[in-house]
Amino acid sequence: MKLTNKEIELVAVLLDLASEEFSNNGCNDFCIDRHIEMTPEEKKVLDLSIHETIGNPEDHDPEGNHDYQMDWCLMSYEEANHPPVAKINQPAEFSVKSGEIFKLDADGSYDPDGDALSYWWFQYPEAGTYEGIVNFRPFAENLYNIHTIRAPEVESPQTVHFILKVTDKGTPALSRYKRVIVTIVPD
């Protein structure tokens, strides 16, 4: 089956409408070239049409994390990069007393493609009630397991939100996030 440029534009619109569903469910079963015979030139026209229809991915995400959605439509499962799976190896919410040691642990995070991963823990101060910054020293924030964080002294219960960013080393590099909420109570 050969497509006209108008039909390719229509397919691009349909892919745009379906991409949210496909990416949210991790689905890679719909690949346009499995259903329609296309020459390399037609695939190139489709690629340009998709960019014209949905815009440049960097306009929406400076890390370019939307490129993979197009890859899922134009490549086989094995060829396309897939986002890592961020895991928290502890409760997503827990309490500690002032001065207690606690950990942030992302052990068990993995990449379905087998790509190496990088980790970055950071505090999200706008979401919590604690007004200070919790120090990770002597450890860096780019470890999957930071196991000696000392809870700051507080006079009333305070919440601290920590975000884990897990990024794979695939092309394009993809990231996923998890949140841990720590409630610090006075000793």
Buried (B, 14 or more C-beta within 10 A) or exposed (E): EEBEEEBBBBBBEEBBEBBEEBBEEEEBEBBBBEEBEBEEEBBEBBBEBBEEBBEEBEEEEEEBBBBBBBBBBBBEEEEBBBBBBBBBEBEEEEBBEBEEEBEBBBEEBBBBBEBEBBBBBEBEBEEBBBEEEBEBEEBEBEBBBBEEBBBBEBEEEBBBBBBBBBBBBBEBBBBBEBBBBBBBBEE
